Amino acid sequence: MKKRFIAGARCPKCEALDRVVMLTDDEHEWIECIECGYSENRPTHVELQQAAAQEDEVGVIQFRPR
């Protein structure tokens, strides 16, 4: 497991500065606050593609002047 501190990052929960680490293993990446224990998973490539596909379902209608 790889662990890296993120300089200048602020925890979304407790707002502690310079207490957030990025953890990486073979399949996942996530951040964790060493102050309060908050953790958040980084979205995978598949999850990002699914979110983009959902956005494409909304169509844009263009009206042309007569």
PDB file of N, CA, C, O and CB in Angstrom:
ATOM      1  N   MET A   1       0.845  -1.174   0.000  1.00  0.00           N
ATOM      2  CA  MET A   1       0.000   0.000   0.000  1.00  0.00           C
ATOM      3  C   MET A   1       0.893   1.240   0.000  1.00  0.00           C
ATOM      4  O   MET A   1       1.877   1.323   0.736  1.00  0.00           O
ATOM      5  CB  MET A   1      -0.963  -0.004   1.221  1.00  0.00           C
ATOM      6  N   LYS A   2       0.524   2.189  -0.838  1.00  0.00           N
ATOM      7  CA  LYS A   2       1.284   3.426  -0.960  1.00  0.00           C
ATOM      8  C   LYS A   2       0.524   4.534  -0.226  1.00  0.00           C
ATOM      9  O   LYS A   2      -0.693   4.656  -0.370  1.00  0.00           O
ATOM     10  CB  LYS A   2       1.519   3.801  -2.465  1.00  0.00           C
ATOM     11  N   LYS A   3       1.244   5.338   0.561  1.00  0.00           N
ATOM     12  CA  LYS A   3       0.633   6.419   1.331  1.00  0.00           C
ATOM     13  C   LYS A   3       1.381   7.715   1.048  1.00  0.00           C
ATOM     14  O   LYS A   3       2.601   7.784   1.198  1.00  0.00           O
ATOM     15  CB  LYS A   3       0.640   6.097   2.855  1.00  0.00           C
ATOM     16  N   ARG A   4       0.617   8.774   0.625  1.00  0.00           N
ATOM     17  CA  ARG A   4       1.227  10.071   0.334  1.00  0.00           C
ATOM     18  C   ARG A   4       0.409  11.183   0.981  1.00  0.00           C
ATOM     19  O   ARG A   4      -0.817  11.207   0.872  1.00  0.00           O
ATOM     20  CB  ARG A   4       1.337  10.298  -1.196  1.00  0.00           C
ATOM     21  N   PHE A   5       1.087  12.091   1.647  1.00  0.00           N
ATOM     22  CA  PHE A   5       0.399  13.262   2.182  1.00  0.00           C
ATOM     23  C   PHE A   5       0.126  14.237   1.042  1.00  0.00           C
ATOM     24  O   PHE A   5       0.925  14.358   0.114  1.00  0.00           O
ATOM     25  CB  PHE A   5       1.238  13.942   3.307  1.00  0.00           C
ATOM     26  N   ILE A   6      -1.000  14.925   1.119  1.00  0.00           N
ATOM     27  CA  ILE A   6      -1.373  15.913   0.111  1.00  0.00           C
ATOM     28  C   ILE A   6      -1.143  17.288   0.728  1.00  0.00           C
ATOM     29  O   ILE A   6      -1.895  17.722   1.600  1.00  0.00           O
ATOM     30  CB  ILE A   6      -2.871  15.733  -0.363  1.00  0.00           C
ATOM     31  N   ALA A   7      -0.103  17.962   0.268  1.00  0.00           N
ATOM     32  CA  ALA A   7       0.261  19.262   0.823  1.00  0.00           C
ATOM     33  C   ALA A   7      -0.817  20.296   0.551  1.00  0.00           C
ATOM     34  O   ALA A   7      -1.286  20.433  -0.579  1.00  0.00           O
ATOM     35  CB  ALA A   7       1.590  19.731   0.249  1.00  0.00           C
ATOM     36  N   GLY A   8      -1.205  21.019   1.581  1.00  0.00           N
ATOM     37  CA  GLY A   8      -2.176  22.092   1.449  1.00  0.00           C
ATOM     38  C   GLY A   8      -3.620  21.640   1.409  1.00  0.00           C
ATOM     39  O   GLY A   8      -4.521  22.467   1.268  1.00  0.00           O
ATOM     40  N   ALA A   9      -3.860  20.328   1.532  1.00  0.00           N
ATOM     41  CA  ALA A   9      -5.235  19.821   1.485  1.00  0.00           C
ATOM     42  C   ALA A   9      -5.904  19.996   2.847  1.00  0.00           C
ATOM     43  O   ALA A   9      -5.277  19.866   3.898  1.00  0.00           O
ATOM     44  CB  ALA A   9      -5.257  18.330   1.061  1.00  0.00           C
ATOM     45  N   ARG A  10      -7.187  20.293   2.786  1.00  0.00           N
ATOM     46  CA  ARG A  10      -7.984  20.482   3.996  1.00  0.00           C
ATOM     47  C   ARG A  10      -9.037  19.382   4.045  1.00  0.00           C
ATOM     48  O   ARG A  10      -9.685  19.097   3.037  1.00  0.00           O
ATOM     49  CB  ARG A  10      -8.649  21.904   4.030  1.00  0.00           C
ATOM     50  N   CYS A  11      -9.210  18.767   5.201  1.00  0.00           N
ATOM     51  CA  CYS A  11     -10.192  17.698   5.384  1.00  0.00           C
ATOM     52  C   CYS A  11     -11.599  18.256   5.178  1.00  0.00           C
ATOM     53  O   CYS A  11     -11.933  19.295   5.748  1.00  0.00           O
ATOM     54  CB  CYS A  11     -10.058  17.057   6.795  1.00  0.00           C
ATOM     55  N   PRO A  12     -12.441  17.580   4.366  1.00  0.00           N
ATOM     56  CA  PRO A  12     -13.809  18.055   4.152  1.00  0.00           C
ATOM     57  C   PRO A  12     -14.673  17.995   5.413  1.00  0.00           C
ATOM     58  O   PRO A  12     -15.657  18.727   5.516  1.00  0.00           O
ATOM     59  CB  PRO A  12     -14.460  17.244   3.061  1.00  0.00           C
ATOM     60  N   LYS A  13     -14.324  17.143   6.362  1.00  0.00           N
ATOM     61  CA  LYS A  13     -15.144  16.990   7.561  1.00  0.00           C
ATOM     62  C   LYS A  13     -14.697  17.908   8.698  1.00  0.00           C
ATOM     63  O   LYS A  13     -15.481  18.723   9.185  1.00  0.00           O
ATOM     64  CB  LYS A  13     -15.107  15.551   8.026  1.00  0.00           C
ATOM     65  N   CYS A  14     -13.438  17.777   9.122  1.00  0.00           N
ATOM     66  CA  CYS A  14     -12.967  18.551  10.281  1.00  0.00           C
ATOM     67  C   CYS A  14     -12.174  19.798   9.885  1.00  0.00           C
ATOM     68  O   CYS A  14     -11.822  20.610  10.740  1.00  0.00           O
ATOM     69  CB  CYS A  14     -12.107  17.673  11.168  1.00  0.00           C
ATOM     70  N   GLU A  15     -11.895  19.947   8.585  1.00  0.00           N
ATOM     71  CA  GLU A  15     -11.169  21.082   8.029  1.00  0.00           C
ATOM     72  C   GLU A  15      -9.741  21.236   8.549  1.00  0.00           C
ATOM     73  O   GLU A  15      -9.188  22.336   8.521  1.00  0.00           O
ATOM     74  CB  GLU A  15     -11.923  22.326   8.313  1.00  0.00           C
ATOM     75  N   ALA A  16      -9.140  20.138   9.025  1.00  0.00           N
ATOM     76  CA  ALA A  16      -7.746  20.163   9.453  1.00  0.00           C
ATOM     77  C   ALA A  16      -6.851  20.301   8.219  1.00  0.00           C
ATOM     78  O   ALA A  16      -7.076  19.633   7.210  1.00  0.00           O
ATOM     79  CB  ALA A  16      -7.386  18.877  10.265  1.00  0.00           C
ATOM     80  N   LEU A  17      -5.858  21.149   8.298  1.00  0.00           N
ATOM     81  CA  LEU A  17      -4.950  21.409   7.188  1.00  0.00           C
ATOM     82  C   LEU A  17      -3.754  20.468   7.262  1.00  0.00           C
ATOM     83  O   LEU A  17      -3.223  20.211   8.342  1.00  0.00           O
ATOM     84  CB  LEU A  17      -4.483  22.877   7.197  1.00  0.00           C
ATOM     85  N   ASP A  18      -3.335  19.961   6.116  1.00  0.00           N
ATOM     86  CA  ASP A  18      -2.164  19.076   5.999  1.00  0.00           C
ATOM     87  C   ASP A  18      -2.294  17.802   6.828  1.00  0.00           C
ATOM     88  O   ASP A  18      -1.300  17.324   7.375  1.00  0.00           O
ATOM     89  CB  ASP A  18      -0.913  19.819   6.421  1.00  0.00           C
ATOM     90  N   ARG A  19      -3.483  17.252   6.930  1.00  0.00           N
ATOM     91  CA  ARG A  19      -3.715  15.994   7.642  1.00  0.00           C
ATOM     92  C   ARG A  19      -4.333  14.938   6.734  1.00  0.00           C
ATOM     93  O   ARG A  19      -4.745  13.878   7.205  1.00  0.00           O
ATOM     94  CB  ARG A  19      -4.617  16.229   8.849  1.00  0.00           C
ATOM     95  N   VAL A  20      -4.401  15.223   5.428  1.00  0.00           N
ATOM     96  CA  VAL A  20      -5.040  14.315   4.487  1.00  0.00           C
ATOM     97  C   VAL A  20      -3.965  13.528   3.743  1.00  0.00           C
ATOM     98  O   VAL A  20      -2.998  14.094   3.233  1.00  0.00           O
ATOM     99  CB  VAL A  20      -5.947  15.091   3.492  1.00  0.00           C
ATOM    100  N   VAL A  21      -4.157  12.210   3.692  1.00  0.00           N
ATOM    101  CA  VAL A  21      -3.250  11.337   2.954  1.00  0.00           C
ATOM    102  C   VAL A  21      -4.012  10.639   1.840  1.00  0.00           C
ATOM    103  O   VAL A  21      -5.208  10.375   1.968  1.00  0.00           O
ATOM    104  CB  VAL A  21      -2.589  10.302   3.894  1.00  0.00           C
ATOM    105  N   MET A  22      -3.318  10.341   0.747  1.00  0.00           N
ATOM    106  CA  MET A  22      -3.897   9.542  -0.319  1.00  0.00           C
ATOM    107  C   MET A  22      -3.312   8.145  -0.201  1.00  0.00           C
ATOM    108  O   MET A  22      -2.095   7.966  -0.191  1.00  0.00           O
ATOM    109  CB  MET A  22      -3.618  10.167  -1.732  1.00  0.00           C
ATOM    110  N   LEU A  23      -4.182   7.174  -0.113  1.00  0.00           N
ATOM    111  CA  LEU A  23      -3.774   5.782  -0.003  1.00  0.00           C
ATOM    112  C   LEU A  23      -4.090   5.072  -1.308  1.00  0.00           C
ATOM    113  O   LEU A  23      -5.153   5.279  -1.892  1.00  0.00           O
ATOM    114  CB  LEU A  23      -4.475   5.085   1.190  1.00  0.00           C
ATOM    115  N   THR A  24      -3.168   4.237  -1.762  1.00  0.00           N
ATOM    116  CA  THR A  24      -3.336   3.518  -3.020  1.00  0.00           C
ATOM    117  C   THR A  24      -2.945   2.072  -2.816  1.00  0.00           C
ATOM    118  O   THR A  24      -1.882   1.771  -2.274  1.00  0.00           O
ATOM    119  CB  THR A  24      -2.496   4.157  -4.149  1.00  0.00           C
ATOM    120  N   ASP A  25      -3.829   1.165  -3.261  1.00  0.00           N
ATOM    121  CA  ASP A  25      -3.439  -0.239  -3.329  1.00  0.00           C
ATOM    122  C   ASP A  25      -3.577  -0.671  -4.782  1.00  0.00           C
ATOM    123  O   ASP A  25      -3.693   0.185  -5.659  1.00  0.00           O
ATOM    124  CB  ASP A  25      -4.315  -1.139  -2.370  1.00  0.00           C
ATOM    125  N   ASP A  26      -3.568  -1.949  -5.061  1.00  0.00           N
ATOM    126  CA  ASP A  26      -3.582  -2.424  -6.447  1.00  0.00           C
ATOM    127  C   ASP A  26      -4.817  -1.989  -7.227  1.00  0.00           C
ATOM    128  O   ASP A  26      -4.732  -1.765  -8.435  1.00  0.00           O
ATOM    129  CB  ASP A  26      -3.489  -3.920  -6.468  1.00  0.00           C
ATOM    130  N   GLU A  27      -5.973  -1.865  -6.554  1.00  0.00           N
ATOM    131  CA  GLU A  27      -7.211  -1.601  -7.271  1.00  0.00           C
ATOM    132  C   GLU A  27      -7.880  -0.272  -6.942  1.00  0.00           C
ATOM    133  O   GLU A  27      -8.656   0.232  -7.754  1.00  0.00           O
ATOM    134  CB  GLU A  27      -8.159  -2.687  -7.001  1.00  0.00           C
ATOM    135  N   HIS A  28      -7.606   0.307  -5.785  1.00  0.00           N
ATOM    136  CA  HIS A  28      -8.369   1.469  -5.333  1.00  0.00           C
ATOM    137  C   HIS A  28      -7.461   2.612  -4.889  1.00  0.00           C
ATOM    138  O   HIS A  28      -6.302   2.414  -4.525  1.00  0.00           O
ATOM    139  CB  HIS A  28      -9.293   1.076  -4.196  1.00  0.00           C
ATOM    140  N   GLU A  29      -8.035   3.815  -4.931  1.00  0.00           N
ATOM    141  CA  GLU A  29      -7.403   5.007  -4.371  1.00  0.00           C
ATOM    142  C   GLU A  29      -8.423   5.688  -3.482  1.00  0.00           C
ATOM    143  O   GLU A  29      -9.603   5.752  -3.825  1.00  0.00           O
ATOM    144  CB  GLU A  29      -6.889   5.977  -5.493  1.00  0.00           C
ATOM    145  N   TRP A  30      -7.984   6.193  -2.354  1.00  0.00           N
ATOM    146  CA  TRP A  30      -8.877   6.926  -1.480  1.00  0.00           C
ATOM    147  C   TRP A  30      -8.076   7.894  -0.634  1.00  0.00           C
ATOM    148  O   TRP A  30      -6.861   7.758  -0.484  1.00  0.00           O
ATOM    149  CB  TRP A  30      -9.685   5.971  -0.595  1.00  0.00           C
ATOM    150  N   ILE A  31      -8.787   8.889  -0.075  1.00  0.00           N
ATOM    151  CA  ILE A  31      -8.141   9.822   0.829  1.00  0.00           C
ATOM    152  C   ILE A  31      -8.623   9.531   2.242  1.00  0.00           C
ATOM    153  O   ILE A  31      -9.713   8.998   2.450  1.00  0.00           O
ATOM    154  CB  ILE A  31      -8.434  11.296   0.426  1.00  0.00           C
ATOM    155  N   GLU A  32      -7.797   9.889   3.192  1.00  0.00           N
ATOM    156  CA  GLU A  32      -8.120   9.662   4.597  1.00  0.00           C
ATOM    157  C   GLU A  32      -7.514  10.784   5.433  1.00  0.00           C
ATOM    158  O   GLU A  32      -6.379  11.197   5.199  1.00  0.00           O
ATOM    159  CB  GLU A  32      -7.601   8.273   5.073  1.00  0.00           C
ATOM    160  N   CYS A  33      -8.273  11.273   6.404  1.00  0.00           N
ATOM    161  CA  CYS A  33      -7.783  12.291   7.323  1.00  0.00           C
ATOM    162  C   CYS A  33      -7.200  11.581   8.544  1.00  0.00           C
ATOM    163  O   CYS A  33      -7.870  10.757   9.165  1.00  0.00           O
ATOM    164  CB  CYS A  33      -8.923  13.290   7.733  1.00  0.00           C
ATOM    165  N   ILE A  34      -5.958  11.900   8.884  1.00  0.00           N
ATOM    166  CA  ILE A  34      -5.346  11.259  10.043  1.00  0.00           C
ATOM    167  C   ILE A  34      -5.777  11.919  11.348  1.00  0.00           C
ATOM    168  O   ILE A  34      -5.471  11.420  12.431  1.00  0.00           O
ATOM    169  CB  ILE A  34      -3.832  11.295   9.921  1.00  0.00           C
ATOM    170  N   GLU A  35      -6.487  13.042  11.244  1.00  0.00           N
ATOM    171  CA  GLU A  35      -6.971  13.752  12.433  1.00  0.00           C
ATOM    172  C   GLU A  35      -8.300  13.165  12.917  1.00  0.00           C
ATOM    173  O   GLU A  35      -8.434  12.810  14.088  1.00  0.00           O
ATOM    174  CB  GLU A  35      -7.134  15.258  12.131  1.00  0.00           C
ATOM    175  N   CYS A  36      -9.287  13.063  12.011  1.00  0.00           N
ATOM    176  CA  CYS A  36     -10.634  12.637  12.422  1.00  0.00           C
ATOM    177  C   CYS A  36     -11.035  11.271  11.878  1.00  0.00           C
ATOM    178  O   CYS A  36     -12.044  10.715  12.311  1.00  0.00           O
ATOM    179  CB  CYS A  36     -11.645  13.656  11.976  1.00  0.00           C
ATOM    180  N   GLY A  37     -10.264  10.713  10.935  1.00  0.00           N
ATOM    181  CA  GLY A  37     -10.585   9.402  10.384  1.00  0.00           C
ATOM    182  C   GLY A  37     -11.501   9.424   9.172  1.00  0.00           C
ATOM    183  O   GLY A  37     -11.875   8.366   8.666  1.00  0.00           O
ATOM    184  N   TYR A  38     -11.873  10.614   8.694  1.00  0.00           N
ATOM    185  CA  TYR A  38     -12.728  10.719   7.507  1.00  0.00           C
ATOM    186  C   TYR A  38     -12.053  10.025   6.333  1.00  0.00           C
ATOM    187  O   TYR A  38     -10.834  10.098   6.177  1.00  0.00           O
ATOM    188  CB  TYR A  38     -13.026  12.204   7.163  1.00  0.00           C
ATOM    189  N   SER A  39     -12.846   9.354   5.510  1.00  0.00           N
ATOM    190  CA  SER A  39     -12.304   8.661   4.351  1.00  0.00           C
ATOM    191  C   SER A  39     -13.255   8.818   3.176  1.00  0.00           C
ATOM    192  O   SER A  39     -14.472   8.860   3.355  1.00  0.00           O
ATOM    193  CB  SER A  39     -12.063   7.170   4.663  1.00  0.00           C
ATOM    194  N   GLU A  40     -12.700   8.903   1.979  1.00  0.00           N
ATOM    195  CA  GLU A  40     -13.497   9.073   0.767  1.00  0.00           C
ATOM    196  C   GLU A  40     -12.816   8.327  -0.365  1.00  0.00           C
ATOM    197  O   GLU A  40     -11.619   8.499  -0.598  1.00  0.00           O
ATOM    198  CB  GLU A  40     -13.679  10.580   0.411  1.00  0.00           C
ATOM    199  N   ASN A  41     -13.583   7.492  -1.074  1.00  0.00           N
ATOM    200  CA  ASN A  41     -13.044   6.736  -2.205  1.00  0.00           C
ATOM    201  C   ASN A  41     -12.962   7.616  -3.435  1.00  0.00           C
ATOM    202  O   ASN A  41     -13.817   8.474  -3.656  1.00  0.00           O
ATOM    203  CB  ASN A  41     -13.904   5.500  -2.496  1.00  0.00           C
ATOM    204  N   ARG A  42     -11.937   7.400  -4.229  1.00  0.00           N
ATOM    205  CA  ARG A  42     -11.819   8.096  -5.500  1.00  0.00           C
ATOM    206  C   ARG A  42     -12.603   7.294  -6.525  1.00  0.00           C
ATOM    207  O   ARG A  42     -12.479   6.070  -6.564  1.00  0.00           O
ATOM    208  CB  ARG A  42     -10.320   8.274  -5.930  1.00  0.00           C
ATOM    209  N   PRO A  43     -13.406   7.948  -7.358  1.00  0.00           N
ATOM    210  CA  PRO A  43     -14.193   7.204  -8.343  1.00  0.00           C
ATOM    211  C   PRO A  43     -13.291   6.460  -9.322  1.00  0.00           C
ATOM    212  O   PRO A  43     -12.242   6.965  -9.723  1.00  0.00           O
ATOM    213  CB  PRO A  43     -15.125   8.151  -9.105  1.00  0.00           C
ATOM    214  N   THR A  44     -13.708   5.262  -9.701  1.00  0.00           N
ATOM    215  CA  THR A  44     -12.949   4.482 -10.672  1.00  0.00           C
ATOM    216  C   THR A  44     -13.239   4.981 -12.076  1.00  0.00           C
ATOM    217  O   THR A  44     -14.152   5.782 -12.277  1.00  0.00           O
ATOM    218  CB  THR A  44     -13.282   2.984 -10.553  1.00  0.00           C
ATOM    219  N   HIS A  45     -12.473   4.516 -13.040  1.00  0.00           N
ATOM    220  CA  HIS A  45     -12.656   4.910 -14.439  1.00  0.00           C
ATOM    221  C   HIS A  45     -14.052   4.515 -14.920  1.00  0.00           C
ATOM    222  O   HIS A  45     -14.685   5.272 -15.656  1.00  0.00           O
ATOM    223  CB  HIS A  45     -11.572   4.260 -15.336  1.00  0.00           C
ATOM    224  N   VAL A  46     -14.534   3.354 -14.520  1.00  0.00           N
ATOM    225  CA  VAL A  46     -15.861   2.879 -14.921  1.00  0.00           C
ATOM    226  C   VAL A  46     -16.947   3.787 -14.355  1.00  0.00           C
ATOM    227  O   VAL A  46     -17.894   4.125 -15.067  1.00  0.00           O
ATOM    228  CB  VAL A  46     -16.082   1.426 -14.452  1.00  0.00           C
ATOM    229  N   GLU A  47     -16.832   4.188 -13.094  1.00  0.00           N
ATOM    230  CA  GLU A  47     -17.816   5.072 -12.475  1.00  0.00           C
ATOM    231  C   GLU A  47     -17.853   6.430 -13.175  1.00  0.00           C
ATOM    232  O   GLU A  47     -18.926   7.009 -13.345  1.00  0.00           O
ATOM    233  CB  GLU A  47     -17.504   5.256 -10.986  1.00  0.00           C
ATOM    234  N   LEU A  48     -16.697   6.939 -13.579  1.00  0.00           N
ATOM    235  CA  LEU A  48     -16.655   8.212 -14.293  1.00  0.00           C
ATOM    236  C   LEU A  48     -17.329   8.102 -15.661  1.00  0.00           C
ATOM    237  O   LEU A  48     -18.016   9.028 -16.092  1.00  0.00           O
ATOM    238  CB  LEU A  48     -15.205   8.680 -14.457  1.00  0.00           C
ATOM    239  N   GLN A  49     -17.132   6.968 -16.343  1.00  0.00           N
ATOM    240  CA  GLN A  49     -17.768   6.755 -17.646  1.00  0.00           C
ATOM    241  C   GLN A  49     -19.284   6.667 -17.496  1.00  0.00           C
ATOM    242  O   GLN A  49     -20.021   7.200 -18.326  1.00  0.00           O
ATOM    243  CB  GLN A  49     -17.224   5.476 -18.311  1.00  0.00           C
ATOM    244  N   GLN A  50     -19.754   5.994 -16.438  1.00  0.00           N
ATOM    245  CA  GLN A  50     -21.192   5.875 -16.207  1.00  0.00           C
ATOM    246  C   GLN A  50     -21.810   7.244 -15.932  1.00  0.00           C
ATOM    247  O   GLN A  50     -22.903   7.537 -16.414  1.00  0.00           O
ATOM    248  CB  GLN A  50     -21.471   4.919 -15.035  1.00  0.00           C
ATOM    249  N   ALA A  51     -21.126   8.071 -15.170  1.00  0.00           N
ATOM    250  CA  ALA A  51     -21.631   9.413 -14.884  1.00  0.00           C
ATOM    251  C   ALA A  51     -21.689  10.245 -16.163  1.00  0.00           C
ATOM    252  O   ALA A  51     -22.641  11.000 -16.363  1.00  0.00           O
ATOM    253  CB  ALA A  51     -20.747  10.112 -13.832  1.00  0.00           C
ATOM    254  N   ALA A  52     -20.701  10.120 -17.018  1.00  0.00           N
ATOM    255  CA  ALA A  52     -20.688  10.856 -18.281  1.00  0.00           C
ATOM    256  C   ALA A  52     -21.813  10.381 -19.195  1.00  0.00           C
ATOM    257  O   ALA A  52     -22.417  11.188 -19.903  1.00  0.00           O
ATOM    258  CB  ALA A  52     -19.330  10.695 -18.983  1.00  0.00           C
ATOM    259  N   ALA A  53     -22.100   9.084 -19.188  1.00  0.00           N
ATOM    260  CA  ALA A  53     -23.182   8.543 -20.016  1.00  0.00           C
ATOM    261  C   ALA A  53     -24.530   9.071 -19.549  1.00  0.00           C
ATOM    262  O   ALA A  53     -25.404   9.335 -20.375  1.00  0.00           O
ATOM    263  CB  ALA A  53     -23.175   7.005 -19.981  1.00  0.00           C
ATOM    264  N   GLN A  54     -24.715   9.228 -18.260  1.00  0.00           N
ATOM    265  CA  GLN A  54     -25.959   9.761 -17.735  1.00  0.00           C
ATOM    266  C   GLN A  54     -26.141  11.223 -18.138  1.00  0.00           C
ATOM    267  O   GLN A  54     -27.260  11.655 -18.413  1.00  0.00           O
ATOM    268  CB  GLN A  54     -25.997   9.622 -16.217  1.00  0.00           C
ATOM    269  N   GLU A  55     -25.059  11.978 -18.175  1.00  0.00           N
ATOM    270  CA  GLU A  55     -25.134  13.373 -18.589  1.00  0.00           C
ATOM    271  C   GLU A  55     -25.519  13.475 -20.056  1.00  0.00           C
ATOM    272  O   GLU A  55     -26.195  14.427 -20.446  1.00  0.00           O
ATOM    273  CB  GLU A  55     -23.800  14.082 -18.340  1.00  0.00           C
ATOM    274  N   ASP A  56     -25.102  12.506 -20.885  1.00  0.00           N
ATOM    275  CA  ASP A  56     -25.405  12.535 -22.308  1.00  0.00           C
ATOM    276  C   ASP A  56     -26.873  12.271 -22.597  1.00  0.00           C
ATOM    277  O   ASP A  56     -27.334  12.561 -23.701  1.00  0.00           O
ATOM    278  CB  ASP A  56     -24.560  11.527 -23.032  1.00  0.00           C
ATOM    279  N   GLU A  57     -27.617  11.737 -21.653  1.00  0.00           N
ATOM    280  CA  GLU A  57     -29.025  11.455 -21.870  1.00  0.00           C
ATOM    281  C   GLU A  57     -29.847  12.742 -21.973  1.00  0.00           C
ATOM    282  O   GLU A  57     -30.945  12.736 -22.530  1.00  0.00           O
ATOM    283  CB  GLU A  57     -29.559  10.580 -20.746  1.00  0.00           C
ATOM    284  N   VAL A  58     -29.329  13.817 -21.449  1.00  0.00           N
ATOM    285  CA  VAL A  58     -30.019  15.098 -21.539  1.00  0.00           C
ATOM    286  C   VAL A  58     -29.671  15.698 -22.886  1.00  0.00           C
ATOM    287  O   VAL A  58     -28.501  15.941 -23.182  1.00  0.00           O
ATOM    288  CB  VAL A  58     -29.624  16.062 -20.360  1.00  0.00           C
ATOM    289  N   GLY A  59     -30.689  15.937 -23.704  1.00  0.00           N
ATOM    290  CA  GLY A  59     -30.439  16.450 -25.040  1.00  0.00           C
ATOM    291  C   GLY A  59     -30.476  17.959 -25.088  1.00  0.00           C
ATOM    292  O   GLY A  59     -31.088  18.609 -24.240  1.00  0.00           O
ATOM    293  N   VAL A  60     -29.825  18.500 -26.072  1.00  0.00           N
ATOM    294  CA  VAL A  60     -29.834  19.938 -26.311  1.00  0.00           C
ATOM    295  C   VAL A  60     -30.617  20.181 -27.587  1.00  0.00           C
ATOM    296  O   VAL A  60     -30.323  19.590 -28.627  1.00  0.00           O
ATOM    297  CB  VAL A  60     -28.380  20.521 -26.413  1.00  0.00           C
ATOM    298  N   ILE A  61     -31.605  21.043 -27.508  1.00  0.00           N
ATOM    299  CA  ILE A  61     -32.425  21.370 -28.665  1.00  0.00           C
ATOM    300  C   ILE A  61     -31.992  22.734 -29.183  1.00  0.00           C
ATOM    301  O   ILE A  61     -31.950  23.714 -28.439  1.00  0.00           O
ATOM    302  CB  ILE A  61     -33.946  21.357 -28.307  1.00  0.00           C
ATOM    303  N   GLN A  62     -31.673  22.778 -30.463  1.00  0.00           N
ATOM    304  CA  GLN A  62     -31.283  24.042 -31.061  1.00  0.00           C
ATOM    305  C   GLN A  62     -32.409  24.524 -31.963  1.00  0.00           C
ATOM    306  O   GLN A  62     -32.865  23.789 -32.838  1.00  0.00           O
ATOM    307  CB  GLN A  62     -29.956  23.901 -31.853  1.00  0.00           C
ATOM    308  N   PHE A  63     -32.855  25.741 -31.755  1.00  0.00           N
ATOM    309  CA  PHE A  63     -33.885  26.338 -32.573  1.00  0.00           C
ATOM    310  C   PHE A  63     -33.228  27.219 -33.626  1.00  0.00           C
ATOM    311  O   PHE A  63     -32.320  27.994 -33.326  1.00  0.00           O
ATOM    312  CB  PHE A  63     -34.879  27.146 -31.711  1.00  0.00           C
ATOM    313  N   ARG A  64     -33.692  27.091 -34.845  1.00  0.00           N
ATOM    314  CA  ARG A  64     -33.158  27.924 -35.923  1.00  0.00           C
ATOM    315  C   ARG A  64     -34.145  29.033 -36.217  1.00  0.00           C
ATOM    316  O   ARG A  64     -35.354  28.801 -36.246  1.00  0.00           O
ATOM    317  CB  ARG A  64     -32.874  27.086 -37.200  1.00  0.00           C
ATOM    318  N   PRO A  65     -33.639  30.237 -36.436  1.00  0.00           N
ATOM    319  CA  PRO A  65     -34.553  31.336 -36.766  1.00  0.00           C
ATOM    320  C   PRO A  65     -35.198  31.113 -38.134  1.00  0.00           C
ATOM    321  O   PRO A  65     -34.602  30.502 -39.021  1.00  0.00           O
ATOM    322  CB  PRO A  65     -33.804  32.685 -36.747  1.00  0.00           C
ATOM    323  N   ARG A  66     -36.420  31.615 -38.291  1.00  0.00           N
ATOM    324  CA  ARG A  66     -37.143  31.462 -39.562  1.00  0.00           C
ATOM    325  C   ARG A  66     -36.827  32.567 -40.511  1.00  0.00           C
ATOM    326  O   ARG A  66     -37.349  32.591 -41.625  1.00  0.00           O
ATOM    327  CB  ARG A  66     -38.627  31.413 -39.334  1.00  0.00           C
TER     328      ARG A  66
END
